[in-house]
Amino acid sequence: MEREDLRLSRIDTVWSIVRKAHDDCGQEARSAQRLLIDRYGGAIRRYLLGALRDQDAAEELFQQFSLNLVRGGFGRADPAHGRFRNFVKTSLFHLIVDYQRQRRRGGLQPATASGTFDPADSQVSPSQLGSLAEEEAAFARSWREELLARAWEGLAELEESAGTPYYTVLRFRFDHPEMHSPEMATHLSTRLGKRVSATSVRVLLHRARETFAELLLDAVLGSLEDPSSDEAEEELIDLGLLDYCRSTLRRRREKGQEPCNAQDKQEGVAEE
């Protein structure tokens, strides 16, 4: 990641990056656009592929989405109209509807949805996409999976930089959920190249889960505009992620912490 991208990645919320992507020009705007695609492109691609069942069509619409972003299509996006996740979802719904309409008409041209989206005045009818509830659930799953993937990636990066084997231990537990601590200790001792006791495994698991929850909660908070703890909890519930972050969110509430800026949160995780 380039220096400008690293600086932007410490901006409080995704809406700040959206504004940078459209209010600025030159390298800073391009860096903000690239960061948005890097951060949420996985969820977008996953959803498009699931909705279209066609790799080429999904990639075509992903490129159209990216082009709309570069051309200023998100310039009217406003947190007053709802969460960023819902904005992206509505944008993708319209791309899919336009694509399906063109296919029914026998059109051979790429999707040409408008470069400007405004969820406040454009809705997708259930008849256009079949069951709207199913589409909502599919998009939420894609978003959820991307946030989980980012938390895993953050845990792996922390292990590489700090040397704490949180990723290795938690991933091993995830892949072997029925294995008890003594047996885990044997396998992990071989994998890590040093002796690990059953007690150490339990301690590492506890700390790894806490750190994973912090990373996941930060990923969720980053997609909201100055969220309160209640708003963060609502988003976690909507995405089916509250069980991962319940204790972390409660600890922050007990400390009187409303979500802080991303740089402070990253430093807090590094100190654990």
C-alpha positions in Angstrom: 0.0 0.0 0.0 1.3 3.4 -0.9 2.0 6.2 1.6 -1.1 8.1 0.7 -3.3 5.0 1.0 -1.8 4.3 4.5 -2.7 7.8 5.6 -6.2 7.5 4.3 -6.6 4.1 6.0 -6.4 6.0 9.3 -9.3 8.3 8.6 -12.2 7.7 11.0 -14.9 6.3 8.8 -15.6 5.1 5.3 -17.6 8.2 4.6 -14.5 10.3 5.1 -12.8 8.3 2.4 -15.9 8.6 0.1 -15.7 12.4 0.5 -12.0 12.3 -0.3 -12.7 10.2 -3.4 -15.0 12.9 -4.8 -14.2 16.3 -3.2 -10.4 16.1 -3.9 -8.6 15.7 -7.2 -5.4 14.1 -8.4 -3.5 11.5 -6.4 -5.4 11.9 -3.1 -8.8 11.2 -4.8 -7.3 8.2 -6.7 -5.9 6.9 -3.5 -9.3 7.2 -1.8 -11.0 5.5 -4.7 -8.5 2.6 -4.7 -8.8 2.2 -0.9 -12.6 1.9 -1.2 -12.3 -0.8 -3.8 -9.5 -2.6 -1.8 -11.6 -2.5 1.4 -15.0 -3.6 0.0 -14.2 -5.1 -3.4 -14.2 -8.7 -2.0 -17.8 -8.3 -0.7 -18.9 -6.7 -4.0 -17.4 -9.4 -6.1 -18.7 -12.2 -3.9 -22.2 -10.8 -4.0 -22.2 -10.3 -7.8 -21.0 -13.8 -8.5 -23.6 -15.3 -6.2 -26.4 -13.2 -7.8 -25.4 -13.8 -11.4 -23.8 -17.3 -11.3 -21.6 -16.1 -14.1 -17.9 -15.2 -13.5 -17.6 -13.0 -16.6 -20.9 -11.2 -15.9 -19.8 -10.6 -12.3 -16.5 -9.2 -13.3 -18.1 -7.0 -15.9 -20.4 -5.5 -13.3 -17.6 -5.1 -10.8 -15.6 -3.1 -13.4 -18.7 -1.0 -14.1 -19.1 -0.4 -10.3 -15.5 0.7 -10.1 -15.8 2.9 -13.2 -18.9 4.6 -11.7 -16.8 5.3 -8.6 -13.9 6.8 -10.6 -16.4 9.0 -12.6 -17.9 10.5 -9.5 -20.9 8.2 -9.2 -20.7 8.3 -5.4 -20.7 12.0 -5.2 -24.3 12.2 -4.0 -23.7 9.5 -1.3 -24.6 10.9 2.1 -24.7 9.2 5.5 -28.0 10.9 6.1 -29.5 8.5 3.6 -28.4 5.4 5.4 -25.3 3.3 6.0 -22.6 2.9 3.4 -23.4 -0.8 3.2 -27.0 0.0 2.1 -25.7 2.5 -0.4 -23.4 -0.1 -2.0 -26.2 -2.6 -2.0 -28.6 -0.3 -3.8 -26.0 0.6 -6.3 -25.3 -3.1 -7.1 -29.0 -3.9 -7.2 -29.4 -1.3 -10.0 -26.4 -2.6 -11.9 -27.9 -6.1 -11.8 -31.3 -5.0 -12.8 -29.9 -3.1 -15.8 -27.8 -6.0 -16.8 -30.7 -8.5 -16.6 -32.9 -6.1 -18.6 -30.3 -5.8 -21.3 -29.9 -9.5 -21.5 -33.7 -10.0 -21.8 -33.7 -7.5 -24.7 -30.9 -9.3 -26.4 -28.5 -6.4 -26.0 -24.8 -7.2 -26.5 -23.4 -4.0 -24.9 -21.9 -3.9 -21.4 -24.1 -2.7 -18.6 -24.4 1.0 -18.7 -26.1 2.0 -15.5 -26.1 5.6 -14.5 -22.9 6.9 -13.0 -24.9 8.5 -10.1 -26.7 6.6 -7.4 -29.0 8.0 -4.8 -30.7 5.4 -2.5 -33.1 8.1 -1.3 -34.9 8.4 -4.6 -34.4 5.1 -6.3 -35.7 1.8 -5.2 -35.6 -1.7 -6.7 -38.9 -3.5 -6.8 -39.1 -7.1 -5.5 -40.4 -8.2 -9.0 -37.2 -7.1 -10.6 -34.9 -9.3 -8.5 -37.3 -12.0 -7.4 -37.3 -12.0 -3.7 -35.9 -8.8 -2.4 -35.5 -10.3 1.1 -33.3 -13.1 -0.4 -31.2 -10.5 -2.1 -30.9 -8.5 1.1 -29.7 -11.6 2.9 -27.3 -12.6 0.2 -25.7 -9.1 0.2 -25.5 -9.2 4.0 -23.7 -12.6 3.9 -21.2 -11.2 1.4 -20.5 -8.2 3.5 -20.2 -10.3 6.6 -17.8 -12.8 5.0 -15.6 -9.9 3.8 -15.4 -8.4 7.3 -14.5 -11.7 8.8 -11.8 -12.2 6.1 -10.4 -8.8 7.0 -10.3 -9.7 10.7 -8.4 -12.9 9.8 -6.0 -10.9 7.6 -5.4 -8.4 10.4 -4.7 -11.2 12.8 -2.2 -12.8 10.4 -0.5 -9.4 9.9 -0.2 -8.9 13.7 1.4 -12.3 14.0 3.9 -11.5 11.4 4.8 -8.1 12.8 4.7 -8.8 16.5 5.5 -12.5 16.6 2.5 -13.5 18.7 1.0 -16.7 17.1 -2.6 -15.6 17.5 -3.5 -16.4 13.9 -1.9 -19.8 13.9 -3.5 -20.9 17.2 -7.0 -19.5 16.4 -7.0 -20.9 12.9 -5.9 -24.3 14.2 -8.9 -24.2 16.6 -11.2 -23.2 13.8 -10.0 -26.1 11.7 -10.1 -28.6 14.6 -13.0 -27.5 16.8 -13.3 -30.8 18.7 -9.6 -31.1 19.7 -8.7 -30.6 23.3 -6.0 -28.4 24.6 -3.3 -31.1 25.3 -3.6 -32.5 21.8 -3.6 -29.0 20.3 -0.4 -28.3 22.3 1.3 -31.3 20.7 0.4 -30.2 17.2 1.1 -26.6 17.7 4.5 -27.3 19.3 5.5 -29.0 16.0 4.0 -26.2 13.9 5.5 -23.3 15.9 8.9 -25.1 16.4 8.8 -24.7 20.1 7.2 -26.5 23.1 3.7 -25.2 23.9 1.9 -26.4 26.9 -1.9 -27.0 27.2 -2.1 -24.0 29.5 -0.3 -21.8 27.1 -2.7 -22.9 24.3 -5.7 -21.9 26.4 -4.1 -18.5 27.2 -3.2 -17.9 23.5 -6.7 -18.9 22.4 -8.3 -16.4 24.8 -6.0 -13.6 23.7 -6.4 -14.5 20.0 -10.2 -14.5 20.3 -10.1 -11.1 22.0 -7.8 -9.6 19.4 -9.9 -11.1 16.5 -13.0 -9.5 18.1 -11.3 -6.1 18.3 -10.2 -6.3 14.7 -13.7 -7.4 13.6 -15.4 -4.7 15.6 -13.1 -2.0 14.1 -13.9 -3.3 10.6 -17.6 -2.9 11.3 -17.2 0.5 12.9 -15.1 1.7 9.9 -18.2 1.3 7.6 -20.4 3.5 9.9 -20.5 7.3 10.3 -19.4 8.3 13.8 -21.3 5.3 15.3 -22.5 5.1 18.9 -22.2 1.8 20.7 -25.9 1.2 20.1 -25.5 1.8 16.4 -22.5 -0.5 16.3 -24.6 -3.2 18.1 -27.4 -2.8 15.6 -25.0 -3.3 12.7 -23.5 -6.3 14.4 -26.9 -7.9 14.9 -27.9 -7.2 11.3 -24.8 -8.9 10.0 -24.9 -11.8 12.5 -21.6 -10.8 14.1 -22.7 -9.8 17.6 -21.6 -13.2 19.1 -18.0 -12.5 18.0 -17.9 -9.0 19.4 -20.4 -8.9 22.3 -17.7 -9.0 25.1 -15.5 -6.5 23.3 -18.4 -4.0 22.8 -19.4 -4.4 26.4 -15.9 -3.7 27.6 -15.8 -0.5 25.5 -19.1 0.6 26.9 -18.0 -0.1 30.5 -14.9 2.0 29.9 -17.2 4.8 28.6 -15.6 4.4 25.1 -17.6 5.4 22.1 -15.8 4.2 19.0 -12.5 6.1 18.6 -10.5 6.9 15.5 -8.9 4.1 13.6 -5.4 5.0 14.5 -6.1 4.8 18.2 -7.9 1.5 17.8 -5.0 0.0 15.8 -2.6 1.1 18.5 -4.8 -0.4 21.2 -4.8 -3.8 19.4 -1.0 -3.7 19.0 -0.5 -3.1 22.7 -2.4 -6.3 23.8 
